Structures are given as structure tokens and as C-alpha cells.
Amino acid sequence: MSRATVAPFPRHVTGNPYCDLLYGQLAAIGVDVEPDAELRFAWLVRNRKRVGVLHFHWPEFYYRGPAGAATVRALAGFLACLALARALGYRIVWTIHNALPHEPHPADRFVRWILMRIARTAVHSRAARRALPPGGDLPAVVPHGHYIGAYPDTVSRRDARARLGVPPGDRVLLFFGQVRDYKGIADLLQAFRSIADPHVKLVVAGRPAAAADGETLRKLAAGDGRIQLHLRFVPDDEVQVFFRSADFVVLPYRHVLTSGVAILALSFGRPLVVPRLGCLQDLDGGCAISYDPADPLGLDRALETAGRADPALMAPHARSQTAALEWDGIARAYRDIYGLPTSVAGGGVVHTTAGVHAPDVPAAAAL
């Protein structure tokens, strides 16, 4: 393919460095990355001789508004742009982060049915590939890259705990990430309150997607001084405080295909407590305590195990799990999916501006 530039949709996501890390590494191996891609007829026509690949991550951002609604006009516009892109010879690539958006709209299944048949697709694990409905070519499996070095990591465990007011010898369970109903945080608080040990603490850190989500957690936490709720956006330099304080990171998702927070926890060397769902099924058992999400007492038992297990013995497994998640190999895999030669024109230029027309990207794709 002579049209060696890749247009990402999106190029940048506030609160999640995934796209920055991926496209930064693609540039490092010689792939030109378009900084200001627009999913519009005029842009597609104007750039057809220079850009060869349109790479989507969360396609719903381009036909659903900030409140999640998909109008007929927006959906028709998105599909028309896909049709024009195909007619102009663009290659369409879709990384399937979620089988469906976490708050699905009736249009989502139709859009995914189309993309599975016109795009080159990729998922982050074999379990994620098995979880997808049939249709189209089998997706490539390209791991989710690690977050080592993506966030500051200079605070000690003792200092991190001091900042949270947690005694050095207590056991700390952490939920980290945007607070949304599908993540099962209410289930976690209810299960945690069945633990009688006063030296086990639960820390929840992340901004609620809806005010009602935060209010539910406040009610469930009321009266239990072992539970800390930090229901706010966590700046990059504070991420380390929560992970360095934690013994285990608990992600009690009700459904999941890919979890960036799980990768973030492993990048900090923190073992996990997770359901056997989606990509979480492929984790090395040495770095995670897993449970059957269909078992009503599965999470309770997993938390009991986390109260007894030695996280220091599991931490090396967590760190080694990230060894196969280097961005260089991931970027080369995407270059192959794009159909680009190993030496492409342009020398690998990447920019940091985020001109993609998707105003709801920051909130929807944050960790």
C-alpha cells in the first residue's frame, strides 16, 4: 500500500494513554500517524491519496451524542462515511475493545454487524475472540500494551498509605477506574461489608459516570470506616498513590471484554481479584484470584482468599505478565494488519494534537 499514513479514531483519549502509547510506538517504527483525522466526506476525499488506513477503536463515539443517543441522521452519516471510505480505497481497521458499548443503544449491534464484515478486526486476547458473536473474518489477537512508565511512579508504599491515612500493616483492596454500573462496584461494597476484619480496608477511586452511581456507593459505604470513597477524577500524578497503597486490585465487573485497568494494575505489579470473563480469563493464575461470576458467593469467597493470600508472592507474577505486552511488538502487529510494508514512507511522524471530532471521547473511554 503506497498510502502509508494511518488516521486514528481517536488519536488521543483524556484519562487513558492507550492511544498515545500505541500511535507513539507506530511512529517509532516508521508509520505516519495523522493528527487531525475527521470522519467527514470532504476530509476523506481530500486525503485519499495520502491516508490509507482508518483505525477505529470505539466507533460509537462517531454516531452517538454526549448523552449516548444515536439519531438517525448521525447514524446515517457514520455509515455513509464508511461507504465512501470503502469506495475511495481506504482500509478500515477496528480494534474491538468492547463487544458492545457498556450502555448499549439499538444501533450498536447493527453498526458492529457491518464493521465485522468490512473491517480488519483485532481483539486483545483469545478469550475476547471467543466471546464475540460469529460473523466476518476471525479477529487478529493483538495484546493490550502495558502502562509501565505511562504514569509517575516515585512514591513509596509507606508514603502512599500515609497520604490515604491507611496504617502500614493493614490489607488494602483497591477498586480503580471510572465508576459505572456494569463494573459491579456496588456488589463489591456489599461483599466487603461481610468481612469482619478491622484491618482490611477497601479504597474506591474514580469519577462516577452518573451522579446516581456515586450516591449508591455512598449509601452502601455509610457507617463502615474501613471504606474510603474517592469519587473524583484522579490526576496522573495521583494514580501511583492508590496502586502503591494497594495489596490487591479488585475489578468485580459484571461483563467485560478488555480491561485497561487490569493492565494498569499489573503494570504497577499489583495482583488482581477478577471474574472469569473476557480477557480476564487469560490472566496467569499466579497474578490473579479469579472467581465464577455466576456464583452468587464467588466474589465473597475471592475477597476472603485475598485476605489470606500473600500479595508479595503474587507481585512478581503480576510484573512478569506485562513482559509480553511490550508496545514494539504490538505496533508491528498493527502495521501488518494495516497492510503496510516494513519500511513505509514518511519516516514515522506522530503528532500530539487531538483534532478528532468526537466530543465525548474523554469520558467514555477513560480507564
HELIX and SHEET records of a PDB file:
HELIX    1   1 TYR A   18  ALA A   28  1                                  11    
HELIX    2   2 PHE A   41  ARG A   46  1                                   6    
HELIX    3   3 PRO A   59  TYR A   62  5                                   4    
HELIX    4   4 VAL A   72  ALA A   87  1                                  16    
HELIX    5   5 PRO A  106  ILE A  118  1                                  13    
HELIX    6   6 ARG A  126  ALA A  131  1                                   6    
HELIX    7   7 ARG A  157  LEU A  164  1                                   8    
HELIX    8   8 ASP A  181  LYS A  183  5                                   3    
HELIX    9   9 ILE A  185  PHE A  192  1                                   8    
HELIX   10  10 ALA A  211  ALA A  221  1                                  11    
HELIX   11  11 ASP A  236  SER A  245  1                                  10    
HELIX   12  12 GLY A  260  SER A  267  1                                   8    
HELIX   13  13 GLY A  278  ASP A  282  5                                   5    
HELIX   14  14 GLY A  285  CYS A  287  5                                   3    
HELIX   15  15 GLY A  298  ARG A  308  1                                  11    
HELIX   16  16 PRO A  311  GLN A  321  1                                  11    
HELIX   17  17 THR A  322  ALA A  324  5                                   3    
HELIX   18  18 TRP A  327  TYR A  338  1                                  12    
HELIX   19  19 VAL A  361  ALA A  364  1                                   4    
SHEET    1   A 6 ASP A  32  VAL A  33  0                                        
SHEET    2   A 6 THR A   5  PHE A   9  1                                        
SHEET    3   A 6 VAL A  51  PHE A  56  1                                        
SHEET    4   A 6 ARG A  91  THR A  95  1                                        
SHEET    5   A 6 ARG A 120  VAL A 123  1                                        
SHEET    6   A 6 ALA A 140  VAL A 141  1                                        
SHEET    1   B 6 ILE A 227  HIS A 230  0                                        
SHEET    2   B 6 VAL A 200  ALA A 205  1                                        
SHEET    3   B 6 ARG A 171  PHE A 176  1                                        
SHEET    4   B 6 PHE A 248  VAL A 250  1                                        
SHEET    5   B 6 LEU A 272  PRO A 275  1                                        
SHEET    6   B 6 ALA A 288  TYR A 291  1                                        
END                                                                             
